[in-house]
Amino acid sequence: MLPQEYYTQRIVELKASLVTLTKRKSLFAWLRLATIISMGLCWYFFQPLGWLYILIPVLLLAILFTRLIYIDLKNKSHIEHTGFLISINEAELKALAHDYLSFPDGNEFINKEHLYANDLDIFGHASLYQFINRTNSEMGNATLANWMLNPADKKNIMQRQEAVQELKVLHEWRQQLQALGAGKKIQVATKTRLQQWFQEKEQFIKNKAWQVLQYLLPAFIITAIILNILEMLSGYARNYCLLIAAIAAFYIYKKVTPIHQQVSKITEELEVLTESIQLIEETNFKSGYLKQLQNQFKFQSSNASLKLNQLKKILERFDLRYNPVVFIPLAIIMQWDLQQAIALEKWKNKYHTDVLNWFNALGEFEALNSLAILSFNHPGWCFPEIKDEFFFIEGKNIGHPLIENEKCVTNQIHINKTGKLMLVTGSNMAGKSTYLRSIGINTVLAMAGAPVCASSFSISPVQVISSMRITDNLEESTSTFYAELKKLKTVIDKVNDNEKVFILLDEILRGTNSFDRHTGSAALIKQLIKHHAVGIIATHDIELAALKNEFPENILNYHFDVQVSNDELYFDYKLKDGICNSMNASILMKKIGIEL
């Protein structure tokens, strides 16, 4: 089934389910009202028969009322979850129509000094990251960003490809994982707070006195209350015992507060983490990478979701501090803070070494899920073949992922060894820069383990490095020309160090005069050839193409041209062999009023 058909059908099914769930919500409301009315009727009609006749039916109706509340809360959760699923499918339909700007854009990961991210629009508004990202947690966001910033080796690329292809066909599973994380986003701050808490020393479980008082103080006050009810202890003595318990509770409250402040208000995030991990635990994966990630959620004979659920329940009990009406009696009678603090420390002592890994593993699942959705949404894309030898790249019908299908013109590439440079000449707006970005962005996708926008694509593991979008920096008093020199120095340093890089350069040394520009560009090309570098260089300087006479085995000349008819320009944006002979600058200058 095509993506658009699937999402449309899924929305119809989910909306029908939502109607049913909404009707149930109304039914449960009426049943609760009927239960309350029945309690009143029992009281009215059975009162003459005695308390026993009232107590039994009222107790049964109270149990039914409680059960109805529980079922209704579960139904409300299903309604909310179904709403998230509908939103997910509607967002994917928009994304298929190239409306993807509602997804996270990754602005927080922008690094102007990165080797290629700024040139290839990896982050920011209408970026590759925004086009791909379907993660919810901050760990998922960071994992996906890291994959796009740092090329993986062949083993990891192949593992990710296998995992993505398995997840690609698990349509409902993918959406369940998305929907679970949609209600409350898991933040890195939560992970950090837990990490800080794990690093602190236990105050209670290593002190035998506290462990004794955990049972002794509640037993003491409960005994005093019972003896007072049986009239074996005076009210004065009972109150004195309550005062002692209250003083102890206040002391413990002050001692426990720093611990509670560290772990409070993360219950909702733990619930999302627990449910997401449970979904992963219950799935039978086949690929090695998915199994490896899944195994991180297994702890001895139990699962991570059960352990996290234990922590969530402890924190829920701890958070009763925010309800004074309930908390004060529990604190005095049961020494509630002490009970929860000891339970927390016992939990931490058992499981703290694994919890942080659970956060990271979920982030990797979300990142893989994003790549799987990308693959499903674009059935015409392919998974690249990863070559062992360096260097090799070959692709057919390569397009730019961020250009709409109707407007996207595809091209080819073939470089089969090191020391080869593609020189791409052409007129203004003919497509040189877009071609470089198409090759670069698909290389980044390939190195992340993602499918690429091409009908076929083969490439060696490689680090992309580019110099395309150069701007000045007023804060650093840096001119455009000097900024480009800094970028080119990085290229030269990596080439001199024999690093495996794939170079993309657009209009070298554009900030200087034409003579120096040609001289410097020719010198740079010769130096790159000398060090067996590989890359693509786009330029207006046709004279550089003459270097093929000097380096016939190293220079590959290609071009983009323009057709002119009645002073109108027509571009086909197709890469062609040889040197460009048609330029359009004079026509464009005439159109704006320059008299040539």
C-alpha positions, 0 to 999 in steps of 0.5 A, spaced: 500 500 500 502 506 498 503 511 504 498 516 502 493 510 501 495 507 508 495 514 512 488 516 509 485 509 511 488 509 518 485 516 519 478 513 517 479 507 522 482 511 528 476 516 527 471 511 527 474 508 533 474 515 537 467 515 536 466 509 539 470 511 545 467 517 546 460 514 546 463 509 551 465 515 555 458 518 555 455 511 557 460 511 563 458 518 566 451 515 566 452 509 569 456 512 575 450 517 576 445 511 576 450 508 581 450 514 586 442 514 585 442 507 586 446 508 593 441 513 595 435 509 593 438 503 597 439 508 603 431 510 603 428 503 602 432 499 606 433 503 612 427 500 616 430 493 615 436 495 619 444 497 617 446 490 615 441 491 609 443 498 607 451 496 608 451 490 603 448 493 597 451 500 598 458 497 599 457 493 592 455 499 589 461 503 591 465 497 589 462 498 582 462 506 582 470 505 583 470 500 578 467 504 573 471 510 575 477 506 573 474 503 567 473 511 565 480 513 566 482 507 562 477 509 556 480 517 557 487 514 556 485 511 550 481 517 547 487 521 548 492 516 545 487 515 539 487 522 538 495 522 538 495 517 532 490 521 528 494 527 529 500 523 527 497 520 520 495 527 519 502 530 519 504 524 515 499 526 509 502 533 510 509 531 510 507 527 503 505 534 500 512 537 502 509 540 508 513 538 514 515 544 518 511 542 524 516 537 526 522 539 530 528 543 526 534 541 530 536 549 531 539 547 538 544 542 534 546 548 529 554 548 529 557 553 524 564 550 524 561 543 522 564 540 516 558 540 512 552 541 516 551 549 515 552 548 507 547 542 506 542 545 510 542 539 516 539 543 521 534 549 522 528 551 518 526 547 512 532 542 513 534 535 512 533 534 520 526 537 520 524 533 514 526 526 517 525 527 525 519 523 528 522 522 535 519 525 541 524 524 547 530 529 547 535 523 547 531 521 540 532 528 538 540 528 540 541 521 537 538 522 530 542 529 530 549 525 532 547 520 526 547 526 521 553 529 524 558 523 524 558 518 519 558 511 521 563 505 519 560 500 515 558 495 520 554 500 524 551 503 517 549 495 515 546 494 522 542 500 522 539 499 514 537 492 517 533 495 523 530 500 519 528 495 513 525 491 519 521 497 522 519 499 515 513 494 515 511 495 522 506 500 521 502 500 527 508 499 532 512 505 529 505 509 530 504 506 537 511 508 539 510 515 536 504 516 540 506 514 547 511 519 547 507 525 544 503 526 551 509 528 555 516 529 552 522 525 556 527 530 557 535 530 558 534 534 564 530 528 567 536 523 566 541 528 568 537 529 575 536 521 576 544 521 574 545 526 580 541 522 585 544 516 583 551 519 585 549 521 592 550 517 598 544 513 601 542 516 607 537 511 610 538 504 608 545 504 610 543 506 617 540 501 621 537 506 626 532 508 620 531 501 618 528 500 625 524 506 626 521 505 619 517 500 623 518 502 630 515 509 629 508 507 626 507 501 630 508 505 636 503 511 634 498 505 631 498 502 638 497 508 642 491 510 637 488 503 638 489 503 646 485 509 646 480 507 642 479 501 647 479 506 653 486 503 655 490 509 654 487 516 656 486 522 650 492 526 654 497 520 653 495 519 646 496 526 644 502 526 647 504 520 642 501 524 636 506 530 638 512 525 638 510 522 632 509 529 629 516 532 631 519 525 628 515 526 622 517 534 621 525 532 622 524 526 617 520 531 612 526 536 612 531 531 611 528 528 606 526 534 602 532 535 598 531 527 595 524 529 593 526 535 590 531 531 585 526 526 583 519 529 584 515 531 578 518 526 573 512 521 574 509 523 567 515 522 564 517 515 567 510 513 565 512 514 558 518 511 558 515 505 562 510 504 556 515 505 551 520 500 553 514 495 555 512 496 547 519 494 545 520 489 550 513 485 548 516 485 540 519 479 537 525 483 533 529 479 528 535 484 526 541 484 530 541 491 532 534 491 534 535 485 539 541 488 542 538 494 543 532 490 546 536 486 551 538 493 554 531 493 557 532 486 560 535 486 568 536 479 570 530 475 570 525 481 570 524 487 565 526 494 565 518 496 564 517 493 571 522 496 574 521 503 572 513 502 574 516 500 581 520 507 581 514 511 578 509 508 584 514 510 589 514 517 586 507 517 586 506 516 593 512 520 595 508 526 591 502 525 596 507 531 599 503 536 595 496 534 598 497 536 605 490 533 607 492 526 605 499 527 607 499 530 614 495 524 617 500 519 613 506 523 615 504 522 623 501 515 623 505 512 618 512 516 617 510 516 610 516 520 608 521 515 611 517 509 608 518 512 601 525 515 602 527 508 604 524 505 598 527 509 593 534 508 596 533 500 595 530 501 588 536 506 586 541 501 590 539 495 585 537 498 578 541 505 578 547 502 573 542 500 568 537 506 568 541 511 564 542 506 558 534 505 558 534 512 556 539 512 551 536 505 548 529 508 547 533 514 543 536 510 538 529 506 537 526 513 536 531 515 531 531 508 527 523 509 527 524 516 524 529 513 518 523 507 517 518 512 516 522 516 511 523 509 508 516 508 508 514 515 505 518 514 499 518 507 496 522 510 490 528 511 495 533 506 495 538 503 501 545 504 498 550 499 497 556 500 502 563 499 499 569 496 502 574 500 498 576 507 498 574 511 494 567 509 490 561 513 489 556 511 484 548 513 483 543 513 478 537 518 479 539 522 485 535 527 487 535 533 493 530 530 498 528 537 500 525 539 493 518 537 491 518 531 487 514 535 481 520 540 481 526 535 483 530 533 477 535 527 478 542 526 476 548 521 476 555 520 479 560 516 478 567 516 481 571 509 482 577 511 485 581 516 489 585 522 486 579 524 481 576 530 482 569 532 478 569 539 475 562 542 474 562 548 470 556 552 468 552 558 468 548 562 473 542 558 476 543 552 472 544 547 478 551 546 480 550 548 487 543 544 488 547 538 484 553 538 490 548 539 495 544 533 492 550 529 492 552 531 499 546 530 503 545 523 500 552 521 502 550 524 509 543 520 509 547 514 507 553 514 512 547 515 517 544 508 515 538 511 512 535 510 505 537 515 500 533 519 494 536 515 488 534 509 484 541 506 486 547 508 490 553 505 492 558 509 496 565 507 500 564 509 508 567 517 508 567 523 511 563 529 507 567 536 508 564 542 504 565 549 503 559 552 499 555 557 504 561 562 506 559 568 510 563 574 514 563 574 521 562 581 524 563 579 531 570 575 530 571 581 525 572 576 519 571 577 512 568 572 507 574 571 504 578 570 510 572 565 512 573 561 506 580 561 507 579 558 514 574 552 511 579 551 505 585 550 510 581 545 514 580 541 507 587 541 506 589 539 513 585 533 512 587 531 505 594 532 508 593 527 513 590 522 508 583 522 512 578 519 508 574 525 506 569 527 500 570 534 498 564 539 496 567 545 493 562 551 490 566 557 487 573 557 490 576 563 493 570 567 490 572 573 495 578 575 491 580 578 484 579 574 478 586 573 477 588 571 484 582 566 484 584 562 478 591 562 480 589 559 487 583 555 485 588 551 480 593 551 485 588 548 490 586 543 485 593 540 483 595 540 491 588 535 492 590 531 486 597 530 489 594 528 495 589 523 492 583 527 494 576 526 491 571 530 490 566 535 486 568 542 485 563 547 482 565 553 478 564 559 473 571 559 471 571 555 465 579 555 464 580 551 470 577 545 466 583 546 461 587 542 467 584 536 464 590 536 459 595 536 464 591 531 469 587 527 464 586 521 469 584 525 475 580 531 472 572 529 470 569 535 466 561 536 467 557 541 466 550 544 466 548 549 461 542 553 459 538 554 453 536 561 450 530 563 446 528 570 445 532 573 451 529 568 455 533 562 459 531 555 459 534 550 464 533 543 464 538 542 470 541 535 467 548 534 468 552 533 462 559 531 460 564 536 458 565 543 459 559 549 459 559 553 453 553 557 454 553 563 460 547 567 462 550 573 466 549 578 460 542 576 459 540 577 466 544 583 467 540 586 461 534 584 464 535 588 470 537 594 466 544 594 465 546 597 459 551 592 456 
